[in-house]
Amino acid sequence: MADIIGIIQARMGSSRVPGKAMLDLAGKPLIWHMIDRMRRVEGVGDLILATTTDPRNDPLVAFAEKEGLSVFQHPEEDDLAGRIAGAIENIEGEIVLKTGGDCPLIDPDLMQHMVDTARKAGDADFVSNRLQWSYPLGLSVDVMSRSSIEWSHRHLTEPEDRELFACYVRDHPQQFKVIPIVNGTDLSHHGWTVDEPEDVVFMRDVFGALYREGECFGMNDVLAYLDSKARMQA
């Protein structure tokens, strides 16, 4: 049953790594890998690119549409509450799986666990591995209720709160039902996002070593590769 709305927040205007959503990783754009990984989560139906009207995003929009995604473009760069609420406005579904566009290593098994946790709870507003950091930074995913997103869009007025609306929900457990996803081993010292130029080198190394057409490697594969590489260099 496809009842999960998948959202990727992405843009091309990063100052430190311009155009990172379309960076080549193992012969495919970074955003392609995120799309592929999200589509491997059972229950994800509509998949939406939530971006902005900045003309620099035009290549990203064109690629997403070619891949069969819906696209929502919000005029305000930092108004993520408005951007995500607008993206789901005309889409059916009460559960939203969302991530940022600089996390090409998001793990389908982890996302499935989070979605299943939200479904089992029935009334969860925020299920995330960002409450108690124990996974590598870059596997960050939120599962949010439609009602929490729509409430944020209606009621949050401060620009910082609107930009960090998911954190607002996360940090108000007295108002929203919040469920942490915690790994058995603390891996929070790993940084697997694309924020700096050196992160591009890291990602190209990992994808070059592990990506195989039609397959999807996960967190444990990356950890094993990094461990093997460290032992060889020791």
N, C-alpha and C positions, 0 to 999 in steps of 0.2 A: 504494500500500500504506500503510495507516494504522498506523504502528508508533511514532509519537511521542506521548508523553503531554504535553499542554500544561497548565501550571499558572500561575494568577494568584494571587499572594499579596496579599490586600487586606483592609482592615478599615475601620470607620467612626469609630474612636476617636481619630483624629489630634488633638493638642492645638492645632496651629497652623492646620489647615484641617479642621475637623470635618466628617465625612460626605463627604469628597472623592471617594470612589469613585462616589457618585451625583450629583456635580455636573453641571449641565447644560452640555453643549458642543454647540452647533449643533443643539439640540433633542433630544439623546440623552444618557443618563448617561455619564460618563467611562468607567465599566467596560464599557459597550456597545462603545465604540470599540476598547478593548483586545481584547475578545472577537472582534470583526469582523476585526481585524488578525491575530490569532493563527490564526483559521480560514482565512486566505488562504495559510498556509504548507502546502505539499504534504507529506502524511504525518502531519499532526496529526490524531489520531483523538479520543480522549477528552480533553475539556477540563474542568479541575477548578478550582473556586474553593477555595482553601485559606485559611480564615479562623479565627475563634475563636468560643467559646461566649458571648462578651459579647453581651447582648441588644441593644445598639446596632447590631449587625450584622444584625439580623433583616430590615430592608428590603433589604439587599444580598443576603442569602441568598435571599429570595423572588424578587428580580429574576433572579439567576443561574439558579435552578431554572426560572423561566419561559422563560429563553433556552436551556434544554436542557443546562445544565452540571450535572455532579455537584458536590456540595458536601461538603467535609470541615471540621469544626469542632473545633479543638483547645482544650483547656481553659486552656493556658498561653500567654499573650500572646507572650512572647519566645522560646519554645522552637521555633524554626523548623525545627530538625532533626527534632523530633517531629512538627511539623505537616506537613512535606513528605513524610516517610516514611509517615505515616498516610494522607495523601492518595493515595499510589500503591499502598498495601498490597494492595488487591484489584483492581488494574488491570494488565492485561498490557502489556508494553512495556519495553524496556531503555534507552531514551533519553528524557530528560525535558527539555523546553523550558520554562523558567520565568522569570518576571519579577515585579517588584513592582507594586502597584496604583496607583502614582502616576506612571506613564509612558504617557500616552495616545498618544504619538507613536512608539511602537515601530514599526519599519519592517519590513514583511513581506519585502522583498527581502534585508535584512540578516539577518533570522531564518532565511530559507531558506538563505542562504550558510553560516550557522553550523551548521544542521542537516545540510546536505550535507557539510560538513567533518567533522562527527562521524561520519557514516555512512561516509565514505571512509576515515577513520582506522581504524574498526572497533573499536578498543579505547580510545577517548578517554574520560576521566573528567570533564574540564572543558574545554569550548570556550567562550570568552567574549571580549567586547570590554572586559572589566574587568581584564585583566592589564596591558595597556599602553594607557592612556587615549588615544584618538585620535578617538573619536566623541563627539557631544554627550551630556552627562550627561542621561539620560532615554531614551536608546536602549539602556539597559543590559539585556542578556539573558544568561542562562547556559544552556548545554546540558550537562547532567550525566548521567552513567551512573547507572542504578539502584543498582549495587553501591556507588558512592561515597556515595550518599545513605543507604543502609541501613547502611554501615559507620559513617558519622557518627552516626547515631541510636544504634547499639549502643555505640560506644566513646567518644564525646565526653561528658564529665561536667561540665565547667565551664560555668556559665550563659552566659558570653560566647562560648565556643566553640560552644555549641549555637545561640545566636542567629545567629552569623556563620559557620555551618558551611560555607557555600559558599566563604567566604574562607579557611577552614581548608584545604579541598581545594585551592583555588587556590594557596595559599602553601606547599604540600608536594609539589612536583613530583618529589621523590625517591620518593614513595609512590604518587602518582597521575599518570596521563598527562594533561598540561595543554597545551592548544593556544591560543595567543593569536590573536585576530582584530584586525588592525590596518588602519586606513584609510590610504589614500595621502596624505591631507591631514590635518593635525592640527586637529580641530574641537573639542577638549576644552574650549575656552573657552566654548562654548555650554552653557547650563543649561536643560534642557527637562523638568524634573520639576515636580510640584505639591507643594511643601514649604511655601510661604509664601503669604499672601493675594495678593501681587502676581503670583504664578505663575498664579493663576486668571484674572487679567486678561489675561495673556499668552496663555494657552491659548484663552480665548474669542475673542480677536482672531484667532489663527491658524486655529482651526476655523471661525470665522465667515467668514473670507476664502477658505479652501481646501476645506472639506468640501462634497462633492456627493453626494446620495443614490445609493447603489449603487457608488460609486467609493472609492478609497483613495489619498490623496496620501502621498508619502514624504519622506524626509530632504531630497532635493535640491529638492523643491517648497517646503519650509519655508525652506531657505537662500535660494532665489531670491526668495521673498516678503519675507523680512527684508532682503535686499539692496536690493530695489526700494523698500521702505518707507524705508530709511535714506537712499537717494538723493533721495527726494521730500522728506524732512525736512531735508536738508542745505542 
